[in-house]
């Protein structure tokens, strides 16, 4: 294996070396460069390979254990776990996967999850949204509209729109889930944005959701979000059928061109 020296600013060398090593090692694991069940090289070899201290190696491995990618223990070593045990709600894991190989099954799982979670959350939002919640969602929608009309970052505003809806549900567990879902949702939004006229077509559906929530109409809001989710499903199926590359969400959000 080639050596990969990790460099970091002198102001915070340990923190940055740790983050860089977690990302580099995580990417290798999800890419399959370490086989499931295989043992990672011993600490001295890892220190030499990445150009870091033993402390950085140990802390990086702890981080990847927490993400479900590795298991470590006496007489066990540090072994790679099967993907069924990975934390699929961890934004780093999803980002690393998007750089390597988001499978069709993964994307379909995402769509099924959205169909389960978001309609129920939007029904609650239509009943509970405060003026502050609505103002936040309206601001996100305005950002989406501006990006469609003048170019710019549509995806980040789209993400804030959906996060705002989950926050407006008033359910603490759904609010926590919104944080975990962010990377997953961004995958879907990047695909829809890549479709010609996708953002413009999606904007009217977002407007329907916003108006229904603002009018405190749960049934209408649920129907509107289902149309939006099913539209995203169609976009994802089209990308999979065309075998185009899935967007890499480890990079900054894509921007729409100015007209």
C-alpha positions as CSV (number, residue, x, y, z in Angstrom):
1,X,0.0,0.0,0.0
2,X,1.4,3.4,-0.9
3,X,2.2,5.9,1.8
4,X,-0.2,8.8,2.3
5,X,1.3,11.5,4.4
6,X,-1.3,13.6,6.1
7,X,-0.5,17.3,6.5
8,X,-2.2,19.7,8.8
9,X,-1.9,23.4,9.8
10,X,0.5,24.0,12.7
11,X,-2.3,25.6,14.7
12,X,-4.1,22.4,15.3
13,X,-2.0,19.5,14.0
14,X,-3.5,16.7,16.0
15,X,-7.1,17.6,15.3
16,X,-6.6,18.0,11.6
17,X,-4.3,14.9,11.2
18,X,-7.0,12.9,13.0
19,X,-9.8,14.2,10.7
20,X,-7.7,13.5,7.6
21,X,-6.8,10.0,8.7
22,X,-10.5,9.2,9.6
23,X,-11.5,10.3,6.1
24,X,-8.7,8.6,4.3
25,X,-9.2,5.3,6.2
26,X,-13.0,5.5,6.0
27,X,-12.8,6.0,2.2
28,X,-10.6,3.0,1.9
29,X,-12.9,0.8,3.9
30,X,-16.1,1.7,2.1
31,X,-14.2,1.3,-1.2
32,X,-13.4,-2.3,-0.3
33,X,-9.7,-1.8,-0.1
34,X,-9.8,-3.6,3.2
35,X,-11.9,-6.8,2.9
36,X,-14.7,-7.5,5.4
37,X,-13.3,-9.4,8.3
38,X,-9.7,-8.4,7.5
39,X,-7.4,-7.1,10.1
40,X,-5.9,-3.6,9.7
41,X,-2.1,-3.3,9.7
42,X,-0.5,-2.9,13.2
43,X,-0.1,0.6,14.7
44,X,3.6,1.1,13.7
45,X,2.8,0.3,10.0
46,X,-0.2,2.7,10.1
47,X,1.9,5.4,11.7
48,X,4.4,5.0,8.9
49,X,1.8,4.8,6.1
50,X,-0.1,7.9,7.1
51,X,2.8,9.8,8.7
52,X,1.0,10.3,12.0
53,X,1.6,9.5,15.7
54,X,0.2,6.4,17.5
55,X,-2.2,8.7,19.3
56,X,-3.7,9.9,16.0
57,X,-4.0,6.3,14.8
58,X,-5.8,5.2,18.0
59,X,-8.2,8.1,18.0
60,X,-9.0,7.6,14.3
61,X,-9.7,3.9,14.9
62,X,-12.0,4.9,17.8
63,X,-13.9,7.2,15.5
64,X,-14.4,4.5,12.9
65,X,-15.5,2.0,15.5
66,X,-18.2,4.6,16.6
67,X,-19.3,4.8,12.9
68,X,-19.7,1.0,12.8
69,X,-16.9,0.4,10.2
70,X,-14.5,-1.3,12.6
71,X,-14.4,-3.5,15.6
72,X,-11.4,-3.8,17.9
73,X,-10.5,-5.9,21.0
74,X,-7.9,-8.0,22.8
75,X,-6.8,-11.0,20.6
76,X,-9.1,-9.7,17.9
77,X,-7.1,-6.9,16.5
78,X,-8.9,-4.2,14.5
79,X,-11.2,-5.8,11.9
80,X,-13.4,-4.4,9.2
81,X,-17.2,-5.0,9.8
82,X,-19.7,-5.8,7.1
83,X,-21.7,-2.9,5.7
84,X,-24.9,-4.1,7.4
85,X,-23.3,-2.9,10.7
86,X,-22.2,0.5,9.4
87,X,-24.0,3.6,10.7
88,X,-25.9,4.6,7.6
89,X,-27.2,7.7,9.3
90,X,-23.6,9.0,9.8
91,X,-23.0,11.9,7.3
92,X,-19.3,10.9,6.9
93,X,-20.2,7.3,6.0
94,X,-22.8,8.5,3.4
95,X,-20.3,11.1,2.0
96,X,-17.6,8.4,1.7
97,X,-20.0,6.1,0.0
98,X,-21.1,8.8,-2.5
99,X,-17.4,9.2,-3.5
100,X,-17.2,5.4,-4.2
101,X,-20.4,3.5,-4.9
102,X,-23.9,4.4,-3.9
103,X,-25.8,1.3,-5.0
104,X,-29.3,1.2,-6.5
105,X,-30.5,-0.6,-3.4
106,X,-29.2,2.1,-1.1
107,X,-30.9,4.8,-3.1
108,X,-34.2,2.9,-3.1
109,X,-33.9,2.4,0.6
110,X,-33.5,6.1,0.9
111,X,-36.7,6.8,-1.0
112,X,-38.6,4.2,1.1
113,X,-37.4,5.9,4.2
114,X,-38.5,9.3,3.0
115,X,-41.9,8.0,2.2
116,X,-42.2,6.6,5.8
117,X,-40.8,9.6,7.7
118,X,-41.6,12.8,5.8
119,X,-45.4,12.5,5.3
120,X,-45.9,11.9,9.0
121,X,-43.6,14.8,9.9
122,X,-45.3,17.1,7.5
123,X,-48.7,16.3,9.0
124,X,-47.4,17.3,12.4
125,X,-45.8,20.4,10.9
126,X,-49.1,21.5,9.4
127,X,-50.7,21.3,12.9
128,X,-47.8,22.6,15.0
129,X,-45.6,25.0,13.0
130,X,-44.9,28.2,14.8
131,X,-44.6,31.6,13.0
132,X,-40.8,31.3,13.4
133,X,-40.8,27.8,11.8
134,X,-42.8,29.1,8.9
135,X,-40.5,32.1,8.4
136,X,-37.5,29.7,8.3
137,X,-39.2,27.4,5.7
138,X,-40.3,30.4,3.6
139,X,-36.7,31.8,3.7
140,X,-35.4,28.5,2.4
141,X,-38.0,28.4,-0.3
142,X,-37.1,32.0,-1.3
143,X,-33.4,30.8,-1.6
144,X,-34.5,28.0,-3.9
145,X,-36.6,30.3,-6.0
146,X,-33.7,32.8,-6.4
147,X,-31.4,29.9,-7.4
148,X,-33.8,28.8,-10.1
149,X,-34.3,32.4,-11.4
150,X,-30.8,33.8,-11.1
151,X,-28.5,30.8,-10.6
152,X,-26.7,29.6,-7.4
153,X,-26.9,27.1,-4.7
154,X,-30.3,25.4,-4.9
155,X,-29.4,22.2,-3.0
156,X,-28.4,23.8,0.3
157,X,-31.7,25.8,0.4
158,X,-33.6,22.7,-0.5
159,X,-32.0,20.9,2.4
160,X,-32.9,23.7,4.8
161,X,-36.5,23.6,3.5
162,X,-36.9,19.9,4.5
163,X,-34.9,20.3,7.7
164,X,-37.3,23.2,8.6
165,X,-40.3,21.0,8.0
166,X,-39.0,18.3,10.3
167,X,-38.1,20.9,12.9
168,X,-41.7,22.3,12.6
169,X,-43.1,18.9,13.5
170,X,-42.3,19.7,17.1
171,X,-41.2,16.1,17.7
172,X,-37.8,15.9,19.3
173,X,-37.0,12.5,17.8
174,X,-37.9,13.7,14.3
175,X,-35.7,16.8,14.9
176,X,-32.8,14.5,15.7
177,X,-33.5,12.4,12.7
178,X,-33.4,15.5,10.5
179,X,-29.7,15.8,11.4
180,X,-29.0,12.2,10.5
181,X,-31.0,12.4,7.3
182,X,-29.2,15.5,6.0
183,X,-26.5,13.6,4.0
184,X,-29.1,11.1,2.7
185,X,-31.4,13.8,1.6
186,X,-28.7,15.7,-0.1
187,X,-27.9,12.7,-2.3
188,X,-31.5,12.8,-3.6
189,X,-31.5,16.6,-4.1
190,X,-28.2,16.5,-6.0
191,X,-29.6,13.9,-8.4
192,X,-32.8,15.9,-8.9
193,X,-30.8,19.1,-9.5
194,X,-28.7,17.5,-12.1
195,X,-31.8,16.7,-14.2
196,X,-32.6,19.3,-16.9
197,X,-35.4,21.6,-15.6
198,X,-35.5,19.5,-12.4
199,X,-35.2,22.4,-9.9
200,X,-37.8,24.5,-11.8
201,X,-40.3,21.5,-11.8
202,X,-39.6,20.7,-8.2
203,X,-40.0,24.3,-7.1
204,X,-43.8,24.3,-7.7
205,X,-44.2,21.1,-5.7
206,X,-42.2,22.7,-2.8
207,X,-44.6,25.7,-3.0
208,X,-47.6,23.4,-2.6
209,X,-46.0,21.8,0.5
210,X,-45.3,25.3,2.0
211,X,-48.8,26.6,1.3
212,X,-50.5,23.5,2.8
213,X,-48.4,23.7,6.0
214,X,-48.9,27.4,6.3
215,X,-52.7,26.9,5.9
216,X,-52.6,24.2,8.5
217,X,-54.0,21.5,6.2
218,X,-52.4,18.2,7.1
219,X,-54.1,16.1,4.4
220,X,-53.1,18.5,1.7
221,X,-49.6,18.8,3.1
222,X,-49.2,15.0,3.1
223,X,-50.4,14.7,-0.5
224,X,-48.0,17.4,-1.6
225,X,-44.9,16.0,0.1
226,X,-45.7,12.5,-1.4
227,X,-45.8,14.1,-4.9
228,X,-42.5,15.7,-4.2
229,X,-40.9,12.4,-2.9
230,X,-42.3,10.4,-5.8
231,X,-40.9,13.0,-8.3
232,X,-37.5,12.5,-6.7
233,X,-37.9,8.8,-7.0
234,X,-38.5,9.1,-10.7
235,X,-35.4,11.3,-11.1
236,X,-33.3,8.7,-9.2
237,X,-34.6,5.8,-11.3
238,X,-33.8,7.8,-14.5
239,X,-30.2,8.3,-13.3
240,X,-29.8,4.7,-12.4
241,X,-31.2,3.6,-15.7
242,X,-28.8,5.9,-17.6
243,X,-25.9,4.6,-15.5
244,X,-24.7,8.2,-15.0
245,X,-22.4,8.7,-12.0
246,X,-24.1,9.5,-8.7
247,X,-23.2,13.0,-7.4
248,X,-20.4,13.1,-4.8
249,X,-21.8,14.9,-1.8
250,X,-18.3,15.1,-0.3
251,X,-17.9,18.2,-2.5
252,X,-19.6,21.6,-2.1
253,X,-23.2,21.6,-3.3
254,X,-23.6,22.0,-7.1
255,X,-24.8,25.4,-8.3
256,X,-27.4,26.2,-11.0
257,X,-26.2,28.4,-13.9
258,X,-27.4,32.0,-14.1
259,X,-29.8,32.7,-17.0
